[in-house]
Amino acid sequence: MADFDAIVVGSGMSGGWSAKELCERGLKVLVLERGNEIVPERDYVDQMPPWEQSNLDRISEDEIAAHYYKQFPGVSYAVKESNKHFWVKDDEHPYETAAGTEYDWLRGYHTAGRSIMWSRQTYRMGPQDFEANKKEGIAVDWPIRYEDIDPWYDHVEKFAGIAGNRDGLPQLPDGQFQPGFELTCAEKEFKSRVETAFPGRKVIQARVAHITAVTEEQRELGRSNCQSRNRCHFGCTFKAYFSSLNATLPAAERTGNYTIVHNAIVQSLQYDEVSRRITGVQVIDAETRETRFYSCRVLFLNASAMASALILLQSKSTAFPNGLANSSDQVGRNLMDHVSGAGASGLISGFENKTIFGRRPGGIYIPRYANITEHDKPYMRGFGYQGSATPLGNAGGQIAGIGREFKQAHGAAGPWRVSISAFGEQLPNPNNTVTLHPSKRDQWGNPLAVFNVGYGENERIMQVEAGKDSVAMLKAAGCTDISSRTVTLTKPGNRIHEMGSARMGRDPATSVLNGWCQAHDVPNLFVTDGAFMTSSACQNPSLSYMAFTARAAHYAADLLAENAI
């Protein structure tokens, strides 16, 4: 008899949903987390007052050089002296890149993973995103369509708590929203002017995973409404924003079916060639170096798009000499991220006597219009913009001073600035890979990751055009002192939207997973983190990871109930 009905590898965004849904279906579930335990009451620092934060909460240059030399340049806005324990140290967790390439692998090894640190932008993929590959002859066709995932978007949105507005846009479907965060006066004017000048473009409220009208279920889990403090990167003691630690893991725990083991680094998934099933997981204790084996009936791999691929590649056997579930040779291929680098900002007049109160978790979003409402573009697919319009004086505590004058300076009326930045789609490419280093090992004996990822000409042209469009919209809005960036593409991985390393598809010869995130080769293996993505779309992907995970978990539970896996 197996130790557990299900094992979930990883406790982050997808792992938390796997645990919740499987536990609520009555299965005994073990969650394996490679990092340490995070206890909100002990480890969240959102209640720390600014005057207790040393050096304006900045990490020293010496410490950056020693421990955060890869992570910090990519997320300097988020990595602080007070929350550095949420981010791994680069010297302790090395990786390699192929000659002539760069990659930002930005990680958090602890309870709930990067769901503690994400930016909480939550957008559905639209019908066009699931159809694009087939229509354009790119990569492989998605094995599902929007109608298949729509009810699961509903399911996760209701539980998570998504603040937004119903905008009626086919390319960005509406969801189960709580009240959104109102646009500022300048954003409303920007919206009016842009939409008048460009009828095919819309400026909407950002949709963010923050509770604004707490439900009874959310309250029972200790969650409450967002306080608009902009302290999210430090954790949230109000549990207002969605994370595994704030929501799904507590929901799993209250069932009585949940067990979690920390500091459990997966070495391999064990495969039985007779039953053609996974039998369990071999792990090494990160602290004691002791090895352990846990058996299960079904396994959900949610270690992250890169780590899940690496675990599969490590799990070799006679049946799978190139890695578990890899008869297609697609494990570790087609790695995607979103690409940025284009944007602009400018001053918008008419609001110099106005200011704002509070710090919203989101500003404006301009959904994709390229090749949707506007055609004949010199590139495929498209991009969306994230941005805001705020007073220049509202600088998030960076104006020098103390006491009353300090407060007044940050609330003072004055000029307003509009800023927008593009997030574009990266096309899947089988030559963008993560593989195992042939000889180098980490301190626990696992092979180092080697990334070989680059952008294609489509991504480059898209960002150049997005830069031009951003300037045109600011000009149409009457902005002055417009500053546009020299378009330099962000490094692959920098947006932290990695995906695609074990893609879904219809044909086992060209894909790793079927339409349920179930491995073609191994029926009791499910991969529901970003690895399953067949294409990247341009929307922030976390909401899709949640929905696909919930859908797969219920499918797996049904199969177990029928003894079908």
C-alpha distance (Angstrom), angle and dihedral (degrees) to the residues before:
residue distance angle dihedral
M1 . . .
A2 3.80 . .
D3 3.80 120.1 .
F4 3.82 89.6 -127.7
D5 3.77 137.8 10.8
A6 3.78 90.3 -130.5
I7 3.78 137.4 12.5
V8 3.79 119.9 -157.0
V9 3.81 116.7 -161.3
G10 3.80 108.0 -149.9
S11 3.80 132.1 19.6
G12 3.79 99.5 -139.6
M13 3.79 131.3 104.9
S14 3.81 96.1 -46.7
G15 3.79 98.0 28.2
G16 3.79 91.3 56.4
W17 3.79 91.4 53.2
S18 3.81 91.7 46.7
A19 3.80 90.2 52.7
K20 3.81 94.6 46.3
E21 3.78 97.3 48.1
L22 3.81 96.0 42.5
C23 3.81 93.1 45.8
E24 3.79 91.2 48.9
R25 3.80 88.7 53.4
G26 3.80 88.2 59.4
L27 3.80 99.5 -102.2
K28 3.79 122.8 140.6
V29 3.79 103.5 -120.0
L30 3.80 133.2 -166.1
V31 3.81 118.1 -163.3
L32 3.80 115.5 -158.0
E33 3.81 113.3 -155.9
R34 3.79 117.6 -176.0
G35 3.82 93.5 -155.8
N36 3.78 136.9 60.4
E37 3.77 128.6 -76.1
I38 3.80 119.3 -88.3
V39 3.80 116.0 -152.6
P40 3.82 110.3 -169.0
E41 3.78 95.0 -147.8
R42 3.80 89.6 54.0
D43 3.81 105.3 28.8
Y44 3.81 107.4 32.4
V45 3.78 110.1 93.8
D46 3.80 100.7 -172.9
Q47 3.81 90.6 112.6
M48 3.80 93.5 56.2
P49 3.82 108.6 113.8
P50 3.81 117.0 -128.4
W51 3.80 93.1 -114.6
E52 3.80 89.9 62.6
Q53 3.80 92.6 54.2
S54 3.78 111.4 95.0
N55 3.81 121.8 -132.6
L56 3.83 93.0 4.5
D57 3.81 86.0 -60.0
R58 3.80 91.9 -66.7
I59 3.79 123.7 143.3
S60 3.78 112.6 -122.8
E61 3.80 118.1 -105.3
D62 3.80 90.4 -121.3
E63 3.81 91.5 55.6
I64 3.79 91.9 46.5
A65 3.80 89.9 52.0
A66 3.81 91.4 48.9
H67 3.82 102.2 41.0
Y68 3.82 114.8 4.7
Y69 3.81 104.6 38.6
K70 3.82 93.2 127.5
Q71 3.80 101.3 29.8
F72 3.78 100.6 44.4
P73 3.82 100.6 58.6
G74 3.78 89.3 54.3
V75 3.79 99.3 47.3
S76 3.79 105.7 18.8
Y77 3.81 87.6 138.6
A78 3.79 90.1 63.7
V79 3.80 107.5 30.2
K80 3.80 108.3 86.1
E81 3.79 136.2 166.9
S82 3.81 89.7 -108.1
N83 3.82 97.0 48.8
K84 3.80 103.2 32.3
H85 3.81 88.2 112.5
F86 3.83 86.7 74.0
W87 3.83 91.3 62.8
V88 3.80 127.7 66.3
K89 3.78 121.9 -117.3
D90 3.77 111.3 -112.9
D91 3.79 93.9 -143.0
E92 3.82 90.3 55.9
H93 3.81 94.8 45.5
P94 3.82 108.1 36.8
Y95 3.78 127.8 178.0
E96 3.81 135.8 177.5
T97 3.79 135.6 -127.9
A98 3.78 128.1 -152.6
A99 3.80 116.9 -102.9
G100 3.78 112.1 -76.8
T101 3.82 94.8 14.5
E102 3.79 136.3 98.8
Y103 3.80 132.3 -155.5
D104 3.80 134.4 -179.8
W105 3.80 110.7 -147.2
L106 3.80 102.0 -174.4
R107 3.79 112.8 -172.8
G108 3.77 147.9 173.0
Y109 3.81 117.8 -162.7
H110 3.79 108.0 -164.5
T111 3.79 141.7 79.9
A112 3.82 109.0 -37.6
G113 3.80 93.1 8.0
R114 3.76 116.6 -145.2
S115 3.80 92.5 -12.9
I116 3.81 83.6 90.0
M117 3.81 92.1 55.6
W118 3.82 105.5 35.1
S119 3.80 124.3 118.9
R120 3.83 92.8 -120.8
Q121 3.81 98.3 -133.6
T122 3.80 104.8 152.3
Y123 3.80 123.1 -168.2
R124 3.78 132.3 157.7
M125 3.75 121.1 -125.0
G126 3.79 110.7 -117.0
P127 3.81 133.1 -132.3
Q128 3.80 91.1 -95.5
D129 3.81 91.2 59.0
F130 3.79 93.6 60.3
E131 3.81 92.8 45.9
A132 3.81 101.6 42.9
N133 3.80 99.8 86.5
K134 3.81 92.7 53.1
K135 3.81 94.6 43.4
E136 3.78 93.7 47.9
G137 3.80 99.5 36.1
I138 3.80 93.2 -119.4
A139 3.84 121.4 149.0
V140 3.84 109.3 -47.0
D141 3.78 134.2 -33.9
W142 3.78 120.7 -95.0
P143 3.83 107.7 -109.6
I144 3.81 91.5 -138.0
R145 3.78 137.8 44.4
Y146 3.80 132.9 -139.0
E147 3.80 92.2 -92.7
D148 3.82 89.9 62.3
I149 3.81 94.8 57.0
D150 3.83 99.5 32.9
P151 3.86 96.2 91.5
W152 3.78 90.9 47.3
Y153 3.79 90.8 53.3
D154 3.81 85.3 55.3
H155 3.79 90.7 49.4
V156 3.79 97.4 52.6
E157 3.82 95.6 39.1
K158 3.80 92.4 56.2
F159 3.79 92.1 51.7
A160 3.80 98.7 39.0
G161 3.80 98.2 45.5
I162 3.81 114.3 -123.9
A163 3.81 120.7 -162.6
G164 3.78 113.1 -150.7
N165 3.75 149.0 109.8
R166 3.79 129.1 -98.1
D167 3.78 102.4 -116.6
G168 3.81 102.9 170.3
L169 3.80 96.2 -129.2
P170 3.83 115.5 152.9
Q171 3.82 93.1 -153.8
L172 3.82 91.4 51.7
P173 3.81 106.6 34.8
D174 3.79 120.5 -148.3
G175 3.78 120.0 -112.7
Q176 3.79 144.5 -167.3
F177 3.78 96.5 -62.9
Q178 3.76 136.6 -178.9
P179 3.83 115.5 -149.0
G180 3.78 111.7 -58.4
F181 3.77 129.3 -130.5
E182 3.78 109.1 -91.4
L183 3.77 119.2 -114.3
T184 3.79 115.9 -111.3
C185 3.79 118.4 -108.7
A186 3.81 90.9 -101.7
E187 3.82 91.7 48.3
K188 3.80 90.4 53.1
E189 3.80 90.1 52.8
F190 3.82 91.4 45.4
K191 3.81 88.8 50.7
S192 3.81 92.7 51.1
R193 3.79 94.7 48.2
V194 3.81 96.2 44.1
E195 3.79 94.6 46.9
T196 3.81 90.3 48.6
A197 3.80 92.9 50.3
F198 3.83 94.6 40.9
P199 3.82 109.8 30.2
G200 3.81 92.6 -174.7
R201 3.80 93.5 57.9
K202 3.79 126.6 78.1
V203 3.79 131.7 -162.3
I204 3.80 110.9 -153.8
Q205 3.78 141.2 168.2
A206 3.76 113.5 -81.0
R207 3.81 110.2 -105.6
V208 3.78 108.2 -131.7
A209 3.81 136.1 177.9
H210 3.80 94.9 -115.6
I211 3.79 126.9 122.6
T212 3.81 114.1 -121.3
A213 3.82 100.0 160.2
V214 3.80 105.6 30.5
T215 3.80 115.3 -143.7
E216 3.79 124.9 -143.6
E217 3.80 91.5 -107.2
Q218 3.79 91.0 52.0
R219 3.80 91.5 47.0
E220 3.82 90.6 52.0
L221 3.80 88.1 58.6
G222 3.81 90.8 54.4
R223 3.80 94.8 -102.1
S224 3.81 126.5 139.8
N225 3.79 141.2 174.7
C226 3.79 123.6 -60.1
Q227 3.81 112.1 -95.9
S228 3.84 94.6 -155.7
R229 3.80 92.9 -123.7
N230 3.84 97.8 135.9
R231 3.79 91.0 -135.2
C232 3.79 93.9 122.9
H233 3.81 98.1 122.3
F234 3.79 88.4 63.3
G235 3.80 95.5 55.5
C236 3.80 124.0 -97.3
T237 3.80 121.2 -102.5
F238 3.81 88.0 -169.3
K239 3.83 87.4 59.5
A240 3.80 85.6 -139.5
Y241 3.77 97.1 140.8
F242 3.76 120.4 61.6
S243 3.79 119.8 -101.6
S244 3.76 134.2 141.7
L245 3.79 89.4 -108.7
N246 3.79 92.6 50.8
A247 3.77 98.6 43.5
T248 3.81 128.4 -3.6
L249 3.81 100.4 42.8
P250 3.84 92.8 49.7
A251 3.81 87.9 48.4
A252 3.81 89.7 52.5
E253 3.80 92.2 46.2
R254 3.81 94.6 53.3
T255 3.83 90.2 60.9
G256 3.81 92.0 66.9
N257 3.81 89.3 -129.4
Y258 3.79 97.9 94.9
T259 3.80 130.9 101.6
I260 3.79 125.8 170.1
V261 3.80 127.8 -168.0
H262 3.80 118.6 -165.4
N263 3.80 129.1 -155.0
A264 3.81 88.4 31.7
I265 3.81 108.8 142.8
V266 3.79 112.5 -168.5
Q267 3.78 114.3 -127.9
S268 3.78 97.9 176.4
L269 3.78 146.9 -23.5
Q270 3.79 110.5 -116.6
Y271 3.81 115.9 -130.1
D272 3.81 126.7 -163.2
E273 3.80 111.7 -147.5
V274 3.80 93.5 -159.4
S275 3.80 98.2 54.7
R276 3.82 91.8 27.3
R277 3.77 88.8 -135.6
I278 3.79 138.5 115.9
T279 3.78 109.3 -103.2
G280 3.79 98.8 -171.3
V281 3.77 150.5 -58.1
Q282 3.79 132.5 -71.6
V283 3.82 111.4 -147.6
I284 3.77 137.7 177.8
D285 3.79 122.0 -144.9
A286 3.81 107.9 -116.7
E287 3.80 91.7 -144.0
T288 3.82 107.1 33.4
R289 3.83 98.2 28.2
E290 3.81 89.0 -134.0
T291 3.80 116.2 146.6
R292 3.78 123.8 -134.4
F293 3.78 137.4 178.5
Y294 3.81 125.6 -143.8
S295 3.79 120.9 -170.8
C296 3.80 126.7 -148.6
R297 3.80 145.4 167.9
V298 3.81 95.9 -130.7
L299 3.80 132.8 15.8
F300 3.79 130.1 -151.3
L301 3.79 113.0 -161.8
N302 3.82 109.0 -153.4
A303 3.80 103.1 150.9
S304 3.87 93.8 124.3
A305 3.80 128.6 -81.4
M306 3.80 92.5 -79.4
A307 3.79 100.4 37.6
S308 3.82 93.0 45.4
A309 3.80 90.3 53.4
L310 3.80 90.7 47.9
I311 3.81 91.7 50.8
L312 3.80 90.7 51.5
L313 3.81 91.5 48.0
Q314 3.83 90.3 49.7
S315 3.80 92.3 50.5
K316 3.79 97.8 81.1
S317 3.78 126.3 163.8
T318 3.77 139.9 159.2
A319 3.79 88.6 -87.5
F320 3.80 92.8 47.2
P321 3.81 109.3 28.4
N322 3.83 91.1 164.6
G323 3.78 95.4 49.2
L324 3.78 136.7 -63.6
A325 3.81 116.9 -57.7
N326 3.80 89.3 3.0
S327 3.78 104.5 121.6
S328 3.82 86.8 122.8
D329 3.83 93.2 55.3
Q330 3.82 87.4 -130.6
V331 3.81 99.4 114.8
G332 3.78 107.8 112.8
R333 3.81 93.5 13.9
N334 3.82 132.7 107.9
L335 3.80 93.5 35.4
M336 3.81 109.4 -179.1
D337 3.78 139.5 -178.4
H338 3.78 132.7 169.7
V339 3.76 117.8 -91.3
S340 3.79 126.0 -134.1
G341 3.75 136.7 168.3
A342 3.80 102.6 116.8
G343 3.76 127.0 94.1
A344 3.78 145.8 103.9
S345 3.77 143.1 -144.0
G346 3.76 135.5 -157.3
L347 3.79 145.1 164.2
I348 3.79 118.3 -91.1
S349 3.80 117.0 -157.4
G350 3.78 133.1 -144.0
F351 3.79 99.2 57.7
E352 3.79 102.6 75.2
N353 3.82 91.5 118.6
K354 3.81 93.6 52.5
T355 3.78 135.1 79.3
I356 3.79 137.8 173.5
F357 3.79 136.6 -119.3
G358 3.79 124.3 -140.8
R359 3.79 130.2 11.9
R360 3.80 114.0 -94.9
P361 3.81 119.0 -147.6
G362 3.80 90.0 -132.1
G363 3.78 140.5 24.4
I364 3.80 125.9 -173.1
Y365 3.77 133.5 -23.4
I366 3.80 127.0 -161.0
P367 3.83 106.4 -159.1
R368 3.76 122.2 -142.0
Y369 3.81 114.2 -72.0
A370 3.80 100.5 160.3
N371 3.81 109.7 108.1
I372 3.82 88.2 -0.1
T373 3.82 108.5 70.9
E374 3.81 94.2 -5.4
H375 3.79 120.2 50.2
D376 3.81 141.5 179.2
K377 3.80 91.9 64.5
P378 3.81 120.1 162.6
Y379 3.82 90.0 -123.7
M380 3.80 140.8 47.7
R381 3.82 126.2 -107.4
G382 3.81 117.3 -1.8
F383 3.78 151.7 -131.4
G384 3.80 144.4 -107.2
Y385 3.80 129.9 -139.0
Q386 3.77 128.5 -128.6
G387 3.78 119.0 -164.0
S388 3.78 150.5 117.3
A389 3.79 145.6 -139.6
T390 3.80 114.3 -129.4
P391 3.82 139.0 153.9
L392 3.77 113.7 -88.0
G393 3.80 89.0 -126.7
N394 3.80 92.5 60.1
A395 3.77 93.5 86.7
G396 3.78 102.1 153.8
G397 3.79 96.7 -107.7
Q398 3.80 96.4 -47.8
I399 3.80 97.0 116.7
A400 3.80 110.4 100.6
G401 3.79 118.9 -112.5
I402 3.79 144.9 71.8
G403 3.79 139.4 -118.5
R404 3.78 124.6 1.8
E405 3.80 95.8 -11.5
F406 3.80 89.8 52.6
K407 3.81 92.0 53.1
Q408 3.78 93.4 44.5
A409 3.81 92.1 50.1
H410 3.79 91.2 56.6
G411 3.76 93.2 48.6
A412 3.78 96.9 41.8
A413 3.80 120.7 126.4
G414 3.79 118.5 -118.4
P415 3.81 143.0 109.4
W416 3.81 120.7 -9.4
R417 3.80 126.8 -141.6
V418 3.80 128.4 -153.4
S419 3.82 116.5 -153.3
I420 3.81 128.4 -179.2
S421 3.83 130.5 177.6
A422 3.80 127.7 -169.3
F423 3.81 126.0 -127.1
G424 3.81 110.5 -165.6
E425 3.78 137.1 -168.6
Q426 3.79 120.5 -102.6
L427 3.77 114.3 -147.6
P428 3.81 117.0 -127.1
N429 3.79 114.4 -101.7
P430 3.83 122.8 179.9
N431 3.80 89.8 -146.7
N432 3.82 91.5 65.0
T433 3.77 99.6 90.3
V434 3.76 149.8 165.6
T435 3.80 113.5 -153.5
L436 3.80 140.6 165.7
H437 3.79 119.5 -90.0
P438 3.80 108.2 -116.8
S439 3.81 95.2 -133.7
K440 3.81 115.3 2.1
R441 3.79 117.3 94.5
D442 3.80 134.9 -172.4
Q443 3.80 122.3 -122.3
W444 3.82 90.5 -84.5
G445 3.77 94.7 52.7
N446 3.80 98.9 -103.8
P447 3.82 119.5 132.4
L448 3.80 116.5 -100.9
A449 3.77 119.1 -110.7
V450 3.80 117.6 -109.2
F451 3.82 116.9 -158.3
N452 3.78 123.5 -158.2
V453 3.80 104.5 175.8
G454 3.77 132.8 143.6
Y455 3.79 140.6 160.3
G456 3.76 124.0 -107.6
E457 3.78 131.3 -134.9
N458 3.81 91.2 -92.6
E459 3.80 91.8 61.8
R460 3.80 91.7 47.2
I461 3.80 95.0 49.9
M462 3.80 90.8 44.3
Q463 3.80 93.5 55.6
V464 3.80 93.2 46.5
E465 3.79 89.6 52.9
A466 3.81 91.3 44.2
G467 3.79 88.2 55.5
K468 3.81 91.0 53.1
D469 3.81 91.1 47.3
S470 3.81 92.2 50.8
V471 3.80 91.3 55.2
A472 3.82 91.5 46.2
M473 3.81 91.4 53.5
L474 3.79 93.3 48.8
K475 3.79 90.2 49.4
A476 3.80 90.8 49.1
A477 3.80 88.3 51.9
G478 3.79 90.3 55.8
C479 3.79 95.6 -110.9
T480 3.79 120.9 161.5
D481 3.81 133.4 -159.3
I482 3.78 88.0 36.6
S483 3.77 113.6 -169.4
S484 3.80 117.9 -166.3
R485 3.76 124.7 -172.2
T486 3.74 125.0 -117.2
V487 3.77 97.4 -113.8
T488 3.79 107.8 -109.8
L489 3.77 111.2 161.6
T490 3.77 117.6 -124.1
K491 3.79 115.3 -113.1
P492 3.80 115.1 -93.3
G493 3.80 107.5 -91.9
N494 3.79 93.3 25.0
R495 3.80 94.6 108.5
I496 3.83 88.1 54.4
H497 3.81 90.5 -132.7
E498 3.80 95.3 119.1
M499 3.79 115.5 165.8
G500 3.78 147.6 140.1
S501 3.81 105.4 65.9
A502 3.84 95.1 125.2
R503 3.78 102.4 24.9
M504 3.77 129.2 -163.0
G505 3.77 119.9 -120.0
R506 3.78 146.2 149.4
D507 3.82 97.4 -110.3
P508 3.85 121.9 61.7
A509 3.81 88.1 -151.0
T510 3.81 92.4 64.6
S511 3.82 104.9 26.6
V512 3.79 140.7 45.3
L513 3.81 101.4 -143.3
N514 3.78 137.6 37.1
G515 3.80 126.5 -133.1
W516 3.82 91.4 -74.7
C517 3.82 94.3 54.6
Q518 3.80 86.7 -106.3
A519 3.80 118.3 141.5
H520 3.80 112.9 -108.6
D521 3.81 90.0 -143.8
V522 3.81 100.4 40.8
P523 3.83 115.2 37.0
N524 3.82 97.2 -162.6
L525 3.81 93.5 52.8
F526 3.81 120.7 92.1
V527 3.82 125.9 -179.9
T528 3.80 112.1 -165.7
D529 3.79 106.5 159.8
G530 3.81 119.7 93.9
A531 3.80 90.9 -65.9
F532 3.83 91.6 86.6
M533 3.83 95.5 61.9
T534 3.81 113.5 119.7
S535 3.80 93.3 -167.9
S536 3.78 130.7 4.1
A537 3.83 105.7 -129.0
C538 3.81 109.5 -163.0
Q539 3.80 100.7 -96.3
N540 3.79 123.2 101.5
P541 3.82 100.6 -88.9
S542 3.82 106.8 -148.3
L543 3.81 95.4 94.4
S544 3.80 89.2 54.9
Y545 3.80 91.1 50.6
M546 3.80 88.7 53.7
A547 3.80 94.6 48.9
F548 3.80 95.7 45.6
T549 3.80 90.3 47.4
A550 3.80 94.1 52.0
R551 3.80 90.8 47.4
A552 3.81 92.7 49.3
A553 3.81 93.2 46.4
H554 3.79 92.7 56.6
Y555 3.79 91.2 45.6
A556 3.80 90.5 51.5
A557 3.81 91.7 47.5
D558 3.81 89.5 52.1
L559 3.80 91.1 50.8
L560 3.81 91.5 49.7
A561 3.78 90.8 49.6
E562 3.81 88.6 53.9
N563 3.84 92.3 44.1
A564 3.79 85.9 -122.3
I565 3.80 95.7 136.5
